[in-house]
Amino acid sequence: MNEFRLIRDYFTENSFSRKDVLIGVGDDAAITQVAQGQYLATTTDTLLEGVHFLKGTSPEAIAHKAIAVNLSDLAAMGAEPSWISLSLSLPAVDDEWLGAFSNKLKALTEYFSVQLIGGDTVKGQLSITITAQGFVPPESILTRSHAKPGDWIFVTGTLGDAAAGLALLKNELMIEDKAARDYLTDRHHYPTPRVLAGTTLRRIATSCIDISDGLLQDLEHIVSASEVGALLHLDKIPISKELGTHVNDLESALKLACTGGDDYELLFTVPEEHRVSMETAMSSYNLPVTCIGQVTGAQGKIDLRLNDSPFSFVSVSEKGYQHF
């Protein structure tokens, strides 16, 4: 099978279509239309075998994560996703793998109303690069840089599950309960991009970021960009019953929740005057959010408290994942 037949058979036919895509897959470039009064947000993420997913990971899980991590970035900016481009590097053509991968990709693009508009295929180490684009009104862009002292710090969902799932897959964590193991490994393989939460937070949140590298490290990005400090209550961090029940001690669970990464939940700040309206909106969508602290004026400093007492359990180098 040559490159052009591969693209036609797996990534062109029966793909989801949007009216704002004038020319999609099949030409030298895609032609799209940006609606009046909207800005275009663009993000790119690469998933590399052995770095972002383990060898032997299912093609469905790889496709899901490749889409999810990009849509999570758009959600953190308050953008509604529209288009994706895919660059796929394969060691060899495997029809079974490609069929499973492309079917999952199609299901996700249809679910999120996103169209695949182009990309590339090459022979090489297994890796997937996706560029995702989405629309956001100019006055509603979420960034990391407008948190103010007094704002409340919130997160969506629960933290630490994905890191625990990875530890299970690498045999670094042992849990006997099969249901708990399955839940945690699924949270690693199939993160939930909080697209609806991101669009809901427009004009409400003062800053936002998705938790990809670990809560503490990503909170530092907000603290740095906004030139503020933060008080973080570790006992308020939402931990699933699967993690809290089956990890041996509280400190280990907190370490996974604070430094593990790969959760792709949203971390955001909200001023007091918008707190109730935000919580009401999230509740109406059945989106779980938890207040875990408050922004302070101690520029660059993150104070960790456990049951209102100072608490330190990680070094600077352990605050989150770093590639280099």
Sequence and secondary structure as in RCSB ss.txt:
>XXXX:A:sequence
MNEFRLIRDYFTENSFSRKDVLIGVGDDAAITQVAQGQYLATTTDTLLEGVHFLKGTSPEAIAHKAIAVNLSDLA
AMGAEPSWISLSLSLPAVDDEWLGAFSNKLKALTEYFSVQLIGGDTVKGQLSITITAQGFVPPESILTRSHAKPG
DWIFVTGTLGDAAAGLALLKNELMIEDKAARDYLTDRHHYPTPRVLAGTTLRRIATSCIDISDGLLQDLEHIVSA
SEVGALLHLDKIPISKELGTHVNDLESALKLACTGGDDYELLFTVPEEHRVSMETAMSSYNLPVTCIGQVTGAQG
KIDLRLNDSPFSFVSVSEKGYQHF
>XXXX:A:secstr
  HHHHHIIIIITT    TTEEE TTSSS EE   TT EEEEEEEEEEBTTTB TT  HHHHHHHHHHHHHHHHH
HTT EEEEEEEEEEESS  HHHHHHHHHHHHHHHHHTT EEEEEEEEESS EEEEEEEEEE GGG   SS   TT
 EEEEES SSHHHHHHHHHTTSS    HHHHHHHHHHHHS    HHHHHHTTTT SEEEE SS HHHHHHHHHHH
HT EEEEEGGGS   HHHHHHSSSHHHHHHHHHH      EEEEE HHHHHHHHHHHHHTT  EEEEEEEESSTT
 EEEEETTEE     GGGSS    
